[in-house]
Amino acid sequence: MIQISSAPTGGFAATGSKRARTAGAEVDVHVIDPLTDQRWDALIAQHPQASAFHQTAWLQALQRTYGYEPFVLTRAAPGEEMKDGMAFCRISSWVTGTRAVSLPFADHCEPLVTGDAERLRFMAWLQAERTRQRWKYVELRPVGMFHNPIPGWRPHHSYCIHELELGPSLEKLFCGTHRDCIRRKVRRAEREGITYEVGRSLELLDAFYRLLLITRKRLRILPQPRIWFRNLLECMGENLEIRVARKEGYPIASILTLKHRRSVIYKYGCSDEKVHNLGGMPFLFWRLIAESKAEAAETLDFGRSDLENEGLIRFKSEFGGRQRNLTYYRSPGSEKQVTEARHSKPVGKVVSMLPDGISCVAGRMLYRHMG
């Protein structure tokens, strides 16, 4: 029997039940609101595969900024200890349709389950709920690939991720980076007197966002709304850090990172292309590695990369981390797997010509329909 308890508004019945079958057996699936049910925080605090994207703070920022409705599937009945959970957001859009995504704007979101049987139970429930509510699709973003085909689910987006183990000594980590592209540029930045700040102040957010506008215009992509980063800053608290590199007081590069227990995730980065020769980005990443290790972090996740972005993949590989495939799955899925959608050349050219004010407004209108 599938129980609906403490359900978020706008999608799930507050009472009643539905039946779903997995391998011929009825199973219990409960829907909870992770923003109010403290058992979710307790689960992610101890589950080995939880990440910063599972945090209630990430879900709060999504809800504040875009109005998405977070919910979690679990086998734990009300009052029971939660030992498993799959987090989603319900996105309602007149442009892109209504769907459930795990999780919007997250690089990855591993199902917090103890085995394949639990994962399959939840996926069966999702398929039944998608049909009942007429969602356009359900999307999963697991770190690990599903090795066996699952009826009704197909690979959709493909990326790669890079992870660096921080166990070796700092000297070994530095020697493991590319001699010319990283070590030499870090030393160049130090000779140039590049300074940097790290923290969570609004001044650092302003410097980061100015560089983000420059970068997105160069890439011909609309910028994310500033309120998204402001909400992340407020919700994530000490689990978010902004680093800004400066040359004679002028911001030249910036990165935004997230933390969860002993893992650090690089999420956003931006820079001024006119001064790339000063080595601002390699310098910031090296400072991130050194400081993360000093704070007893065990891994640095460099985030996802589009398979077509060979330059970004090469840059991340130059730090000596391990590269892995990252595959998103959808139900229903199409026969053809696709990569990340990009603006067409004509649209991209228009984006690159827009004044910052207009591009910010356009980005604020667009991103809530993406997820």
C-alpha positions in Angstrom: 0.0 0.0 0.0 1.4 3.4 -0.9 0.7 5.9 1.9 0.7 9.7 1.3 1.7 11.5 4.4 2.8 15.1 5.1 2.7 15.7 1.4 3.7 19.0 -0.2 0.9 21.1 -1.6 0.0 21.2 -5.2 0.4 17.6 -6.3 -0.3 14.9 -3.8 -3.5 13.9 -2.1 -3.4 14.7 1.6 -5.2 11.5 2.5 -5.9 8.1 0.9 -3.7 5.6 -0.8 -2.8 4.0 -4.1 -1.5 0.6 -5.1 1.6 -0.1 -7.0 3.3 -3.4 -7.7 7.0 -4.2 -8.0 7.7 -7.8 -9.0 4.1 -8.6 -8.1 4.4 -7.4 -4.5 2.7 -4.4 -2.8 5.1 -2.0 -1.1 4.9 0.9 1.3 6.0 4.3 0.0 5.5 7.4 2.0 5.8 11.0 0.7 7.2 13.5 3.2 8.0 17.2 3.1 11.8 17.5 3.7 11.5 21.1 4.7 9.4 20.3 7.8 10.2 16.6 8.6 13.4 16.6 10.6 14.0 12.9 9.8 15.4 14.0 6.4 18.1 16.0 8.1 18.9 13.1 10.3 19.2 10.8 7.3 21.5 13.0 5.2 23.7 13.6 8.2 24.7 10.0 8.4 24.1 8.4 4.9 27.4 7.8 3.2 26.1 8.8 -0.3 24.4 12.1 0.8 25.8 15.3 -0.7 25.4 19.0 -0.4 22.6 18.8 -3.0 20.5 16.6 -0.6 20.7 19.3 2.1 17.4 20.9 3.2 19.2 24.2 2.5 19.5 23.4 -1.2 15.8 22.5 -1.3 14.9 25.7 0.5 16.8 27.8 -2.0 15.1 26.1 -4.9 11.7 26.8 -3.3 12.4 30.4 -2.5 13.8 31.2 -5.9 11.7 29.2 -8.3 8.7 28.0 -6.3 9.5 24.3 -6.8 7.8 21.9 -4.4 10.3 19.5 -2.7 9.2 16.0 -1.6 11.0 12.8 -0.5 10.0 9.2 -1.0 10.7 6.9 1.9 9.6 3.5 3.2 9.5 5.0 6.8 6.0 5.5 8.1 5.3 8.6 10.2 7.1 8.4 13.5 9.6 5.7 12.3 13.3 6.3 11.8 14.1 7.2 8.2 16.7 4.8 6.7 16.1 5.6 3.0 14.9 8.4 0.8 14.8 9.8 -2.7 14.5 13.6 -3.0 12.6 15.4 -5.8 11.2 18.7 -6.7 7.9 19.1 -8.6 8.3 21.7 -11.3 5.1 23.2 -12.7 5.7 25.2 -15.9 3.4 26.3 -18.7 6.5 26.4 -20.9 8.3 23.1 -20.2 5.5 21.1 -18.6 5.0 19.6 -15.1 7.6 17.1 -14.0 9.5 15.7 -11.0 13.3 16.1 -11.0 15.9 14.8 -8.6 17.1 17.5 -8.2 16.8 20.7 -10.2 20.2 22.5 -10.9 22.0 19.8 -8.9 24.9 18.2 -10.7 23.9 14.8 -9.2 21.5 13.4 -6.6 22.1 9.8 -5.6 19.1 7.9 -4.3 19.7 7.3 -0.6 18.8 3.6 -0.5 20.3 0.5 0.8 20.1 -1.5 -2.4 18.6 -1.9 -5.8 15.4 -3.4 -4.5 14.5 -0.2 -2.7 15.5 2.0 -5.7 13.3 -0.1 -8.0 10.3 0.2 -5.6 10.6 4.0 -5.6 11.0 4.1 -9.4 7.9 2.0 -9.9 6.0 4.4 -7.6 7.2 7.3 -9.7 6.1 5.8 -12.9 2.6 5.2 -11.5 2.4 8.7 -10.0 3.6 10.3 -13.3 0.7 8.5 -15.1 -1.8 9.5 -12.4 -0.8 13.2 -12.3 0.0 13.4 -16.0 3.5 14.7 -15.5 5.6 15.1 -18.6 8.4 13.0 -17.2 10.4 12.1 -14.1 14.2 12.6 -14.1 16.8 10.9 -11.9 20.4 12.2 -11.6 22.4 9.4 -9.9 26.1 9.4 -9.6 26.3 5.7 -10.5 25.0 4.3 -13.7 22.1 1.8 -13.9 23.9 -1.2 -15.3 20.7 -3.2 -16.1 17.9 -1.8 -18.3 14.9 -0.7 -16.3 11.5 -0.8 -18.2 10.2 2.6 -18.9 13.5 4.4 -18.0 16.2 5.5 -20.5 19.4 7.5 -20.4 18.8 11.1 -21.3 21.6 13.5 -20.6 25.3 12.5 -20.5 28.1 14.3 -18.7 31.3 13.5 -16.8 32.5 14.5 -13.3 35.9 14.7 -11.8 36.8 13.9 -8.2 40.1 14.5 -6.4 41.0 12.4 -3.4 42.6 14.7 -0.8 44.4 12.0 1.2 47.9 12.4 -0.2 50.2 15.1 1.1 49.9 18.6 -0.2 53.2 18.3 -2.0 52.0 15.1 -3.7 48.7 16.8 -4.7 50.6 19.7 -6.2 53.0 17.4 -8.1 50.0 15.5 -9.4 48.7 18.6 -11.2 49.8 19.5 -14.8 53.2 21.1 -14.8 52.5 23.8 -17.4 48.7 24.4 -17.1 48.4 24.4 -13.4 51.7 24.5 -11.4 53.3 27.1 -13.6 50.1 29.3 -13.6 49.8 29.1 -9.9 53.3 30.3 -9.5 52.7 33.0 -12.1 49.7 34.2 -10.0 51.8 34.3 -6.9 54.5 36.3 -8.7 51.9 38.7 -10.0 50.7 39.4 -6.5 47.3 38.0 -7.0 45.3 38.2 -3.7 42.1 36.5 -2.8 39.3 36.5 -0.3 37.1 33.7 0.9 33.8 34.0 2.8 30.1 34.6 2.5 29.7 38.3 2.5 27.4 40.3 0.1 30.5 42.1 -1.2 32.0 38.8 -2.3 28.7 37.8 -3.8 28.6 41.1 -5.8 32.1 40.5 -7.1 31.2 36.9 -8.0 28.1 38.0 -9.8 29.8 40.7 -11.8 32.2 38.1 -13.1 29.4 35.7 -13.8 27.7 38.2 -16.0 31.0 38.6 -18.0 31.4 34.9 -18.3 27.9 34.1 -19.3 28.0 36.8 -22.0 31.2 35.4 -23.3 29.6 31.9 -23.4 26.4 33.4 -25.0 24.2 31.9 -22.2 21.8 33.9 -20.1 22.9 34.3 -16.4 21.2 32.7 -13.5 19.2 35.3 -11.4 21.2 37.0 -8.7 18.4 36.1 -6.2 19.3 32.4 -6.7 22.8 33.0 -5.4 21.5 35.3 -2.6 19.1 32.5 -1.5 21.9 29.9 -1.6 24.1 32.2 0.5 21.4 32.6 3.1 20.1 29.0 3.2 23.4 27.1 3.0 25.2 29.2 5.6 28.7 28.0 6.5 28.3 25.2 3.9 28.8 27.7 1.1 31.9 29.7 0.3 32.8 32.2 -2.3 36.5 32.8 -3.3 37.5 35.9 -5.3 40.9 36.5 -6.8 42.0 40.1 -7.4 44.8 41.9 -9.2 45.4 45.3 -7.6 41.9 45.1 -6.1 40.2 44.3 -9.4 38.2 41.0 -9.3 39.6 38.6 -12.0 38.2 35.2 -11.1 35.7 33.7 -8.6 34.4 30.2 -7.6 31.5 29.2 -5.4 31.7 25.9 -3.5 29.4 23.8 -1.4 30.3 21.5 1.5 28.7 18.4 3.1 30.6 16.7 5.9 34.0 15.8 4.4 33.2 16.5 0.8 33.5 19.8 -1.1 31.7 20.5 -4.4 32.8 23.1 -6.9 29.5 24.4 -8.3 30.0 27.7 -10.1 33.0 29.5 -11.5 33.6 32.7 -13.5 36.4 34.9 -14.7 37.5 37.9 -16.8 38.9 36.5 -20.0 41.1 39.6 -20.5 43.4 38.6 -17.7 43.3 34.8 -18.0 47.1 34.9 -18.5 47.5 35.8 -14.8 46.4 32.4 -13.7 43.5 33.5 -11.5 41.4 30.3 -11.9 44.2 27.7 -11.4 45.3 29.8 -8.3 41.8 29.8 -6.8 41.4 26.0 -7.4 44.8 25.3 -5.8 43.9 27.4 -2.7 40.6 25.5 -2.5 42.5 22.2 -2.6 44.9 23.3 0.1 42.3 24.8 2.4 39.9 21.9 2.0 42.6 19.4 2.9 43.6 21.6 5.9 39.9 21.4 7.1 40.1 17.5 6.9 38.0 17.2 3.7 38.4 13.9 2.0 37.2 14.6 -1.6 36.9 17.6 -3.9 34.1 17.2 -6.5 34.9 19.4 -9.5 31.3 19.2 -10.7 29.7 18.1 -14.0 31.0 18.9 -17.4 29.2 18.7 -20.7 30.8 16.1 -22.9 31.1 18.6 -25.7 33.0 21.0 -23.6 36.5 19.6 -24.2 38.3 22.6 -22.8 36.5 22.4 -19.4 37.1 18.7 -19.2 40.8 19.1 -20.0 41.1 21.9 -17.3 39.6 19.7 -14.6 41.7 16.7 -15.6 44.8 18.8 -15.1 44.3 18.7 -11.4 44.9 14.9 -11.3 41.4 13.8 -10.3 39.5 10.8 -11.4 37.0 11.2 -14.3 33.7 9.3 -14.3 30.6 9.2 -16.5 27.5 10.9 -15.2 24.1 9.8 -16.8 20.7 11.2 -16.1 17.6 9.0 -16.6 14.0 9.8 -17.6 10.7 8.1 -17.6 9.3 8.0 -20.1 12.6 8.2 -22.0 13.3 8.6 -25.7 15.4 6.3 -27.8 18.0 8.9 -28.5 20.2 10.1 -25.7 20.9 13.8 -25.7 23.5 16.1 -24.3 23.0 19.4 -22.6 20.9 21.8 -24.6 22.6 25.0 -25.8 21.4 28.2 -27.3 21.4 28.1 -31.1 24.1 30.3 -32.7 21.6 33.1 -33.6 20.1 33.1 -30.1 23.6 33.0 -28.6 24.7 36.0 -30.6 21.7 38.0 -29.4 22.4 36.9 -25.8 26.0 38.2 -26.1 24.7 41.6 -27.2 22.1 42.1 -24.5 22.8 44.8 -21.8 23.4 43.2 -18.4 20.1 44.5 -17.0 18.0 42.9 -19.8 20.0 39.6 -19.7 19.4 39.4 -16.0 15.7 39.9 -16.4 15.6 37.3 -19.2 17.5 34.9 -17.1 15.2 35.4 -14.1 12.2 34.6 -16.3 13.8 31.6 -18.1 15.5 29.6 -15.3 12.4 28.8 -13.3 11.1 26.8 -16.4 14.4 24.8 -16.7 15.3 23.0 -13.5 
